[in-house]
Amino acid sequence: MIKLMKNTFYNETLTKKRLCDFIINSSKLSMSQKCTEFEEKFSKYQGRKYSVLFNSGSSANIATIQALLNLGLINKGDCVGFSALTWATNVMPIMQLGLEPVPVDISIESLNVNLKNLKEAKKKPKVMFITNLLGFCGDLDKIRDYCENNKIILLEDNCESLGSELNGTKLGNFGLASSFSFYVGHHLSTIEGGMVCTDDKKLYEMLLMVRAHGWSRNISKESQEELKLKNQINDFYDEYSFYYLGFNFRPTEITGFLGCEQLSYIEEICKKRNDNFKKFEEAIKSVDVLKLNLKHMNFVCNFAYPIICKNKESFEKYREIFANVEIRPIVGGNMTQQPFFKDNFDCPNAKMVHEFGFYIPNNPDLTEEEVLELCRLIKSIS
């Protein structure tokens, strides 16, 4: 069986040994210096001013929406667009926090939202929470410009696209903020973990407060003093005053340590995923399935490789070919077909991918023999 993910970490044996040493020698394992170190290193890698580490990518998503509400940039009842083909925790925070979710269909050739899809949405959203799926993207540069011109806040769920680039710009750098997941199986694993990146200082400090109960302990001294003065809080009560609605989404020092360790391998990880992706793309050229068109991207750090069949019969037939390979539906599928999402929206492209698509492994620990076998299986489809 060729697994979707073979190990918890890249370079797993050494990482586990170093983790054991770190735990034994650490005096503190709750959120502290290692988390800050990982945030700083991740900001440098991603090319953004600020990064906030969370206990999961799902927490990162809900914290971002709550931060926008706390800042008054959005209000309860506002429409928030989201990519119809995505993961549940891109959609659920919109619903959980009292906003109106508006699914936006995807383009078949990229499996992502294009500007055309956004313009065709049933309602104009106040926020567009776009998902960069499987290491791919739509025309994000055009979407960014359109959002700026139409006063739409653009957010990116970049949990599956760490390292991918559009016109030399890393995905996750096109919106006001972007979220990342470090769950096992993602490009960078801290077992559980997530990050939000932004260049906006006010949003950054609000995210720090939302992460930890709504208190001000982790923001700048200047901002702390402003909140104390505004709310008439004295020094004795300040550290136990809750200024905004928040959660306990704090990571641990173990998360921070693992993040720093795995980030040191990120270029190697991305290169291997990209090399595998190119081989799969070459193998599928002669196969009678729907083809991706990702020529607009200059670098693809593929999360898993998708195969989209043209009908149900082909879907069932092709799945059998991969009997000895761990395959899954395309991410969470079409959210409008999920039991929790009851509204009646028509997203035909996402529906097609949901019903006729699956993905096969692409991870940096695949052996050369496994990649060749996956290519052979892809070619055997025809």
Residue, then its C-alpha position, 0 to 999 in steps of 0.5 A: m500500500i502506497k500511503l498518502m503520508k508515510n511519516t509524522f515528520y520529514n527526517e523523522t528519526l532525527t526529529k523525534k530524537r531532538l524532540c525528546d532531548f528538547i522536552i527533557n531539557s526544557s523548563k517550560l512547555s507552555m507557549s513561550q520563546k520557541c513559539t515566538e522563534f517559529e513565528e519569526k522564522f515563518s514570517k521571514y520564510q513567507g515574506r510577511k511582517y507578522s505571524v501568529l502561531f495557533n494550536s491548529g489550522s482550524s483555530a487559525n481560521i476561526a480566530t481570523i474571522q473573530a479578529l475581523l469582528n472585534l476590529g469592526l471590519i465586519n459585522k454579524g450577518d455580513c456575507v462571507g464568500f468561500s471556495a465551494l471545494t474546500w475543507a469544513t473548517n474553512v466554512m464552519p467559522i463563518m456559520q459559527l460566528g453569525l455570518e452568512p456563508v456564500p459558496v463560490d464555485i471553482s474552475i475545473e482546470s485549477l480546482n480553485v476560484n477564478l475571478k469569473n467565479l467570484k463575479e458570478a457569486k449569488k451575493k457580493p461578499k463583504v469578505m472572500f475567504i478563498t482556499n488555495l487547494l492542493g498547492f494550486c490557485g486560480d488567478l489570485d492576482k486578478i482576484r486581489d485587484y478586484c477585491e481591493n477595487n470593490k472593498i472586499i476583504l480577501l483572506e486566503d486559506n493556504c493550509e494546502s499550498l505552503g511554498s507554491e508561487l504565482n508570478g514569483t509571489k508565494l501563495g498566502n501573500f495576496g490577501l489581508a491575512s492567510s492561514f496555514s496548517f501544520y497538521v500531520g500530512h501537510h507540507l510542514s508537520t508539528i503534529e497539530g498546529g496552524m499559523v496566520c500571517t498578515d502585514d497589518k499590525k492592528l490585525y496582528e495584535m488582535l489575533l494575539m488577543v483572540r488566541a489567548h482569552g481576549w487579554s492583552r498580555n502578548i501585544s505591545k506595551e503601547s497598545q496595552e496602555e491604550l486599552k488600559l486607559k480606554n477601559q479604565i483598568n489599573d495595573f493590578y487587574d490588567e493581566y486578568s482583564f478580557y478586552y475582546l471576545g477570544f478563545n484559548f487557541r494557544p500552541t505549546e513549546i513543542t509546537g514551536f520547537l517542531g515548527c523550527e525543526q521542520l522549517s529547516y527542511i522546507e525547501e527540500i520538502c517543496k522541491k520533492r513535492n514539485d518534482n513528483f507533481k511534474k512526473f504525475e503531470e507528464a504521466i497523465k497527458s495521454v489519459d482520458v480525464l479532465k486536465l489541469n491548467l496551471k501554466h499561470m503558476n511558476f511553482v507548484c508545491n503539490f499537496a496531493y495529486p488529483i484525478i478528475c474523471k468525466n463520469k461516474e462509470s470512469f470514476e468507479k473503474y479508475r478507483e479500482i486501478f489504485a486498489n493498493v494505493e491510499i486514495r481519498p475524495i478531493v479534500g472535503g469535497n463540495m461543501t454544499q453537499q455536506p450534511f451540515f450545510k443546508d442552504n440551496f446553492d448550485c456549484p456545478n464544477a465543485k459538484m463534479v469534482h466531489e462526485f468524480g474526483f479522488y487524489i493520490p499520494n504526493n509526499p516527500d518520503l515517496t521512494e523513486e520506485e513508488v513514484l514510478e509505480l504511481c505514474r504507471l498506474i496513472k498511465s494504465i487508466s487509458 
